[in-house]
Amino acid sequence: MTGTRGWTYAVAGAVGLLILVPFAWMVATSLMTPAQTLLVPPQVIPAPATLEGVREVFDRIPFATLLGNTVLASAGRVAGTLVVCTLAAYALAVIKVPGARAILVAVLALIMVPGDIFVIPNFAIISALGLTNTIVALFLPSIFDVFGVFLLYQFFRGVPRELIEAARMDGASHPRILITIVAPIARGGLITLSILTVLAEWKELLWPIVVNRSVEKLTLGPGLALLRGTYTTDYNVLMSAGVLAALPMIIIFLVLQRRFIASVARSGLK
């Protein structure tokens, strides 16, 4: 047993190291000068460390605007996804509408469909609604999340049926049952879905470029791509922007990591 636990810790440590090394390299590069990033062999520790790359980020792109757009788009996507996925999961898991199993299978089948297929239809809809080059266009097509429906479906199935039946006998409506019983019990799943949704919006690259043409309406993903030059790239500036963009996600995960991990474990997902 002790040997097995030791191997488990060793493998976990190795995986953690593989994940941390690229990020540590990015942080180190962000503190270098352009000349230091091109040294051969590569310089691992910046000497001396400088914040020149950070200053250049704010000089070359409207970073604060891009960050604000990303925060607004993430908030809108989280709100929309929670509403849509919660209602869909509640209908399938609690109300059990006719054909619920077939609907669930059809929904899960959409997971196998590449998301890029929907870019053109989504753009046509957004364009017809006159929402191009707006913040709303960044998140509106993404509020229905197939995985989100499945995740909340798993949580809602775990709500004791006796509580729901007792509430129905007391005359509670489905909206009241959802708000006062189901959602509080499944709040771990809601938090997990919120974190995953924010992460998905934070790293979105293709869709903002397609639907918005103005730099002032882009998000961090395509905004950081503007730092790549046609012939040369200042990697210290690019890495500095990457560190600044990643910090909010790191802080959110560190604050909510215990609840996030517990929620995923409870759902039975691997």
C-alpha positions in Angstrom: 0.0 0.0 0.0 2.8 2.4 0.9 4.6 1.6 -2.3 1.5 2.3 -4.3 1.0 5.6 -2.6 4.6 6.5 -3.2 4.3 5.8 -6.9 1.0 7.8 -7.0 2.8 10.8 -5.4 5.7 10.4 -7.8 3.5 10.4 -10.9 1.4 13.3 -9.6 4.6 15.2 -8.9 6.0 14.5 -12.4 2.7 15.6 -14.1 2.6 18.7 -11.9 6.2 19.5 -12.9 5.4 19.1 -16.6 2.5 21.6 -16.2 4.5 24.1 -14.2 7.7 24.2 -16.3 6.1 25.9 -19.3 4.5 28.5 -17.1 7.7 29.1 -15.2 9.5 29.5 -18.5 6.9 32.0 -19.6 7.3 34.1 -16.4 11.1 34.0 -16.8 10.9 35.1 -20.4 8.5 37.9 -19.5 11.2 39.4 -17.2 14.0 39.3 -19.9 15.0 41.9 -22.5 14.5 41.1 -26.2 18.2 40.3 -26.5 18.1 37.8 -23.6 15.3 35.9 -25.2 17.4 35.1 -28.3 20.5 33.9 -26.5 21.9 30.5 -27.4 22.0 28.4 -25.3 18.8 29.8 -23.8 19.0 31.8 -20.6 16.8 30.3 -17.9 17.0 33.0 -15.2 16.7 36.7 -16.3 19.7 38.6 -15.2 18.9 41.4 -14.6 15.1 41.0 -14.4 13.1 43.8 -16.1 9.5 44.9 -16.5 10.2 46.3 -19.9 7.9 43.7 -21.5 5.0 44.6 -19.2 5.3 48.3 -20.1 5.5 47.4 -23.8 2.2 45.4 -23.6 0.3 48.4 -22.5 2.0 50.6 -25.1 1.3 48.3 -28.1 -2.2 47.1 -27.4 -5.2 48.4 -25.4 -4.8 45.7 -22.8 -7.2 47.2 -20.3 -9.9 47.4 -22.9 -9.3 43.8 -24.0 -9.4 42.7 -20.4 -12.6 44.5 -19.8 -14.2 43.0 -22.9 -13.1 39.6 -21.8 -14.6 40.1 -18.3 -17.9 41.3 -19.7 -18.1 38.5 -22.3 -17.3 35.9 -19.6 -19.9 37.3 -17.2 -22.5 37.3 -20.0 -21.6 33.8 -21.1 -21.7 32.5 -17.5 -25.1 34.0 -16.8 -26.6 32.8 -20.1 -25.1 29.3 -19.8 -26.3 28.8 -16.2 -29.8 29.8 -17.1 -30.0 27.7 -20.3 -28.2 24.6 -19.0 -30.0 24.7 -15.7 -33.4 24.7 -17.3 -32.5 22.0 -19.8 -30.9 19.8 -17.2 -33.9 20.3 -14.8 -36.3 19.3 -17.6 -34.4 16.1 -18.4 -33.5 15.1 -14.8 -36.4 16.2 -12.7 -39.4 16.8 -14.8 -38.4 14.0 -17.1 -40.2 15.3 -20.2 -41.4 12.8 -22.7 -38.5 11.4 -24.7 -36.0 12.7 -22.1 -33.6 9.8 -22.7 -33.6 10.3 -26.4 -33.1 14.0 -26.1 -30.2 13.4 -23.7 -28.6 11.0 -26.2 -29.0 13.6 -29.0 -27.5 16.3 -26.8 -24.5 14.2 -25.9 -24.0 13.3 -29.6 -23.4 17.0 -30.2 -20.2 16.7 -28.1 -18.6 14.8 -31.0 -19.4 17.6 -33.4 -16.5 20.1 -33.9 -17.5 23.5 -32.7 -15.9 25.2 -35.8 -18.8 23.8 -37.9 -21.2 26.3 -36.2 -19.1 29.4 -36.9 -20.7 30.3 -40.2 -24.4 29.6 -39.1 -23.7 31.5 -35.9 -22.2 34.5 -37.8 -25.2 34.5 -40.1 -27.6 34.7 -37.1 -25.6 37.4 -35.3 -25.3 39.4 -38.5 -29.1 39.1 -39.1 -29.7 40.4 -35.6 -27.4 43.3 -36.2 -25.2 42.4 -33.3 -21.8 42.3 -35.1 -19.0 44.3 -33.5 -20.7 44.2 -30.1 -19.9 42.5 -26.7 -23.1 40.5 -26.9 -22.0 38.9 -30.1 -19.0 37.5 -28.2 -21.0 35.2 -26.0 -24.5 34.8 -27.3 -24.0 31.8 -29.5 -22.1 30.0 -26.7 -24.6 30.1 -23.9 -25.9 26.6 -24.8 -23.2 24.3 -23.6 -23.7 20.6 -24.3 -21.3 19.5 -21.6 -22.9 21.9 -19.2 -26.3 20.3 -19.7 -24.8 16.8 -19.1 -22.8 18.1 -16.0 -25.9 19.6 -14.3 -28.0 16.6 -15.3 -25.7 14.4 -13.3 -25.9 16.7 -10.3 -29.7 17.1 -10.5 -30.1 13.3 -10.6 -28.4 13.2 -7.2 -31.0 15.4 -5.6 -33.2 13.3 -3.3 -36.5 12.6 -5.0 -38.3 12.7 -1.7 -37.6 16.4 -1.3 -39.0 17.2 -4.7 -42.1 15.1 -4.2 -42.7 16.7 -0.7 -42.4 20.1 -2.3 -44.8 19.2 -5.0 -47.3 17.9 -2.4 -47.0 21.3 -0.7 -48.0 23.0 -3.9 -44.6 24.3 -4.9 -44.2 25.0 -8.6 -41.2 23.8 -10.7 -39.5 27.2 -10.7 -39.7 27.3 -6.9 -38.4 23.8 -6.6 -35.5 24.6 -8.9 -34.6 27.8 -7.0 -35.1 26.7 -3.4 -34.2 23.0 -3.5 -32.4 21.7 -6.6 -30.1 24.6 -7.3 -28.8 25.0 -3.7 -28.1 21.2 -3.4 -26.4 21.2 -6.8 -24.5 24.5 -6.2 -21.2 22.6 -6.6 -22.1 21.7 -10.2 -23.1 25.3 -10.9 -19.8 26.6 -9.6 -17.9 24.0 -11.6 -19.8 24.9 -14.8 -19.2 28.6 -14.1 -15.4 28.1 -13.8 -15.3 26.0 -17.0 -17.4 28.5 -18.9 -15.1 31.4 -17.8 -12.1 29.4 -18.9 -13.6 28.6 -22.3 -14.4 32.3 -22.9 -11.1 33.5 -21.6 -9.2 31.4 -24.2 -11.6 32.0 -27.1 -9.6 33.0 -30.2 -11.5 32.3 -33.5 -15.0 33.6 -32.8 -14.1 37.1 -31.6 -12.1 37.7 -34.8 -15.0 36.5 -37.0 -17.8 38.5 -35.3 -15.9 41.7 -34.4 -13.6 43.7 -36.6 -12.7 46.5 -34.2 -9.7 46.1 -31.9 -11.7 47.8 -29.2 -14.3 45.0 -29.3 -11.9 42.1 -29.2 -11.0 39.9 -26.2 -7.6 38.9 -24.8 -7.1 35.9 -27.1 -7.0 37.6 -30.4 -5.7 40.8 -28.8 -2.5 39.0 -27.7 -2.1 37.7 -31.2 -1.6 41.4 -32.3 1.7 41.3 -30.5 3.2 38.9 -33.0 5.2 40.8 -35.7 5.2 40.1 -39.4 9.0 39.4 -39.4 10.1 39.5 -35.8 8.5 39.0 -32.4 9.5 40.4 -29.1 9.0 37.3 -27.0 9.4 39.0 -23.7 6.4 41.3 -24.6 4.4 38.3 -25.8 5.1 36.3 -22.7 4.4 39.3 -20.4 1.0 39.6 -22.0 0.4 35.9 -21.5 1.3 36.2 -17.8 -1.0 39.1 -17.4 -3.9 37.3 -19.2 -3.4 34.1 -17.1 -3.3 35.8 -13.7 -7.1 36.3 -13.3 -7.7 32.6 -14.1 -5.0 31.4 -11.7 -6.4 33.6 -8.9 -10.0 32.3 -9.5 -8.8 28.7 -9.5 -6.7 29.1 -6.4 -9.7 30.6 -4.6 -12.2 28.0 -5.7 -10.0 25.0 -6.3 -11.3 23.0 -3.3 -14.9 23.4 -4.3 -14.1 22.8 -7.9 -12.2 19.5 -7.3 -14.9 18.3 -4.9 -17.6 19.1 -7.4 -16.0 17.2 -10.2 -15.2 14.2 -8.0 -18.8 14.1 -6.8 -20.1 14.2 -10.4 -18.2 11.0 -11.2 -16.2 12.7 -14.0 -12.6 11.8 -14.7 
